[in-house]
Amino acid sequence: MVITVVAVATAVGVAVSGAAKPDGGIDFFQSGHWVFSNLLGTVFHIDGASRNVDAQLALPGADPGSQVVQGETGGYVVGGNRIIEFGKSDLAVEKTISPPADERPVALEVAGGPYLVYRQAGQIVRLGDDTLTVSAGGKLGEPVATTGGDIWLHHTESNAICELARDADRLECPTNAPSGHTGGLTVVADRPVFVDTSTDTVHAIDGKNLGPGTALGVDAPPNARLASTDVGGRIAVLDGPGKRMHLVDTTPAKANPVTVDLPDGDYADVASSGQSVVLLDRAKNNVLTYDRDGNPRKTTPVPPSKPRLSRGEDSRVYVDSDDGGHVLVVDNDGAVNPVDVARERQPTPPPVPVQPQQPPQAQPQQPPQQRTPPPAKPKPPSQPEKPAPPPAKPASPPGAPPGVKATAGNAAVTVNWGAASPNGGAISNYHVSWTSSSGSGEKTVGGGVRSTSLSGLTNGTTYVVTVTAQNSAGRGPSASSAGVTPSAPKSITISRGTPEAYNDECSLPDCALIRVVAKGFEPGTRVRFVPHANSSYTNEGKTMEIDPDGTESFEAFHFGQVGRTVWVTADGVESNRIVWEEG
């Protein structure tokens, strides 16, 4: 692959990629992506919205194959032997530090970071003015992060689920996945969840507790790969060896899961760009994108190498070739655009030195000669001057974002919108604000983002969400959604209840009632609960009236089939599944 250099400025101002933190402790949104080119020994910054290279820094001493991550004021070239920090405002190398382990870390670009997670060594590094290294005491699964800057980790040996809160200097492990179970973490509506691949259930992490399991509705293998964030409310589950991808709906609509049969290939990684799934096929060197419903969007080849996926803080997914010479930008809607990291640039020729003038040598005077003057040449006719090109029309504030739609969840709202008209200036940010009787707030996302989640809201309160686009000329007109009201989702949790025999069909010590706890149902309604098992067991169920607070707890349904799996359904909701053990 031929790689040459882009002709760009060698320094970039504070405005590029948020090279300064404004007063008041507000987080400056980190846009774009940095990549290191091995062949050129140069770090390049890619603007995700325009797909242009707008800054570069020569770093011939960086390790080949280094990845680059960015924080508020600095960038970090992360190699196997060293981590080189440079300033984003002056593009000057500031210092070099040693990594804690000889492995390629998982990089997380989030507020308060960036972070490097060395999974095999169990080490987490927070880069910045005061670099911090935290030991997890064992191997880790794939880490995830919330937009607020909290890092969540799954300790694969002890099954502890741990949090490194923003600005904290130690891990807190508030809960555990069931002993012996496999699974991993992801983030849905900006909240961490644990996907248990032993029971095929998903569990919200609520405070210090692992919430009750909700059935995935698909068979997830133990080695399944999860996208680190949801895809429009769906969890993307990659079964690489099985060449399948599952998209599991976690929104209140709870649509049926979608299973996508993938083309033959070696699927090594999966990521979410907000409303699209990005898959990497290393066998054919292809990047595949799908929408949240599993419909294929595009298949894009990449040069033969070992490409890798990374998700920027602007929610775009960037696909880097191993040598840093080729980058694909995947936008929120799944559009894929290549970036010429390096183009041909002719070197500037050195200036020609000016020779000092020599004084003229005196010549012997000759007698003047009479010459006949030549005939006067006729003047050419005057040409009319060409009119100067009209000046470029200055950018004006962007138009209002079309199609603003809000969808309520559990103490959360997901909002989607279309691209605003740029009006001569690329969209740099969208400002998302919300108002209600209990308060208001605002967050800022990148110009390529078309969806975001608002968490920490109050159930039972109506919210109106407003989206405003911004470009170099300022903010444009706003567009608002209809009012939506978050509510707790329906859930059913079962467990083994009081031991009790039932005729000759179910005897002690194995027989017991099933304890049922239902939440989030409409108060005062009558709901029929029906038990199920992966056997010949049948039961017509029991109808219960839901309490005024939307809950109902009771014991019913004798069961004693050791080794069988049992669960309960009601009103379209399925409970967790448990394997019946000996009494």
Secondary structure, 3 states (H helix, E strand, C coil): CCCCCCCCCCCCCCCCCCCCCCCCCCCCCCCCEEEEECCCCEEEEEECCCCEEEEEEECCCCCCCCEEEECCCEEEEECCCCEEEEECCCCCEEEEECCCCCCCCEEECCCCCCEEEECCCCEEEECCCCCEEEECCCCECCCEECCCCCEEEEECCCCEEEEECCCCCCCEEEEECCCCCCEEEEEECCEEEEEECCCCEEEEEECCEEEEEEECCCCCCCCCEECCECECCEEEEEECCCCEEEEEECCCCCCCCEEEECCCCCEEEEEECCCEEEEEECCCCEEEEEECCCCEEEEEECCCCCCEEEECCCCCEEEECCCCCCEEEECCCCCEEEECCCCCCCCCCCCCCCCCCCCCCCCCCCCCCCCCCCCCCCCCCCCCCCCCCCCCCCCCCCCCCCCCEEEECCCEEEEECCCCCCCCCCCCEEEEEEEECCEEEEEEEECCCCEEEEECCCCCCCEEEEEEEEECCEEEEEEECCCECCCCCCEEEEEEEEECCECCCECCCCCEEEEEEEECCCCCCEEEEEEEECCCCCCCCEEEECCCCCCEEEEEEEECCCCCEEEEEECCEECCCEECCCC
